[in-house]
Amino acid sequence: MIDISPFEIANDTLADLRLSARIEEVSSRERIIISMEGVLSHTNTAEFTDCIIGFFQTDWKGAVIVLELSGLQYISSSGIGAFTTIRMQADLKDSDLYLLNMNAKVRKVFDQLGFTAFFKLIDSFEDIP
């Protein structure tokens, strides 16, 4: 069973960042949607990463993970490092990871650091195969 409670619990400790998560069943495959609002910077990346590690330690495999980023206003290089951790953990769980609705400011950081090609960027849920 997929436990999304680490994301709800993290809201008590994360400064300047709010997370919400939900699970949907799409074509007999679970889709985990994690929405992010605010800023992911050096001040909250460690707590965010701890939350991610807690989430991936639960017993599940093969889901589609979507990080919905329309509310993410800024990401630092350490935040991109946390996203890389998510990507590697998703690969270990045989799960697909998509970054949805990345705004231009956040996209620019990904582009400048050369991480755009490392992630699957999508503009809508219909872009998920």
N, C-alpha and C positions, 0 to 999 in steps of 0.2 A: 504494500500500500504506500502511496506517495504521501509524505508528511510535509505540508507547506507551512507548518507552524513556525519554523525558524525565521521566516520572513516577517510574520506578524510580531514575533517576540523582538526582533531586531529593531523595530520602530521605537522601542523604549530606550535604546542606547545610541542609535545613529544620529549624529548631528547633521542638520541640513539636508537629510535624505529621508524620503518616505518610500516604503515598499508595500505593495499589495500583491497577492498571488491568488490564482484560481486555477481549477482544473476543469477541462472540458473533454468530452469524448467525441472525437472526430474520426470517422471511418475506422472504427474499432481500435483506434490508437489514442492514448491519452495525450492531451496537449496541456502543458503547464505554462501559464501566462504570468509573467512577473513584471509588474508595472513599477517604474521608477520615477520619482518626482524629486527635483531639487538638484543637489550638487554632490558628485562623487569625487572627493579630493583626498589629499594626504591626511586630513583630519578624521576621516571616517572610513577609509579603505580597509584598515585592519579589522574593524568590526563587521564590515560588509563581507569581507573574505571569510571570517569566522562563521557568519550566517550561511554562506554558500557551502562551506565544508560540512556544516551541520545538516544542511538539506541533502547533500549528496551521500551522506552516510546512512540515510534511510533505505529501506529495502524495496527497490524498484529498478526497472530497466526498460529501455526501448521507447521512452516517451519523446515527444517533440517539445523542446523548451523554447519559448519565445520571450525575449526580453523586450518589453514594450517601452520605448525610450522617448516618446513624444514629450514627456514631462521632465526629462533630464536636461538641465540647463547648462551643465558644465561637467567635463570629465578630465581628470589630470592623468599624467602618465602612470601613476600608481593605480588609478582607477582602471586604466586599460590593462594593467597587470592583473587586476582582479577578474576582469572579463576573460583574460587568457586562462586563468585558473578555472573559470566556469567552462570554457571550451574544452580544456583537457579532462575535466571531470565528466562532462557530457560524453566525450569520446569513450571514456572508461565504462560508462553505463550504456553504451551502444545507443545513444540518444542524439538526435539532431538539434542543433542550436541555431536560432535565427535572431537577428537584431532587427526590430520593427520600428519604423517611424523615427529614425535618427534625425535630429534637426541639423541644420547646416553648421552650426558652431561646434557641435560634438563631432560631426563627420570630418570637419577640418582637422581636429586633433588626431583622429584615426588616420587620415590621409598623411598628415605631416610625419607621424611616427611609423608609417608603413604597415599598418595593421588592417587596412581595408580588405585586402585580399585574404586575410586569415579567417575572416568571419563571413557568414552568409547574411547579407543586408537585404531586407525586403521592405516594401512600402505598404503591403496589405496582406491579410491572412490568405488571400487567394494565391499569393505567390509561393505558398508552401506546397511542395509536391505531394 
